[in-house]
Amino acid sequence: MASVSQTALQNLDDTSRKEIMQFVESEQSKSKVQLSIHNFTDMCFKKCNANKPITSGNLDTNEEQCLTNCLNRFLDTNIKVVQALQGTQK
């Protein structure tokens, strides 16, 4: 991704500068979410696979249940964090 120089930003009007900065912040937030999902998926897979060799394209019952539990715990935790953050913003 090409970077925007400070000079180029300074040459823009305030509205355009604000729109570009909001876009950049939005893209950075998306990138952080994608990185978190990747790290979470990797962590759960390692936890649930327990370094067993992959012998098929399907999960066994234990792996599937483990991944379901891991995902649910992750979602529960994120919901609690969002609720806590929303509570502090009020």
Secondary structure, 3 states (H helix, E strand, C coil): CCCCCHHHHHCCCHHHHHHHHHHHHHHHHHHHHHHHHHHHHHHHHHHHHCCCCCCCCCCCHHHHHHHHHHHHHHHHHHHHHHHHHHHHHC
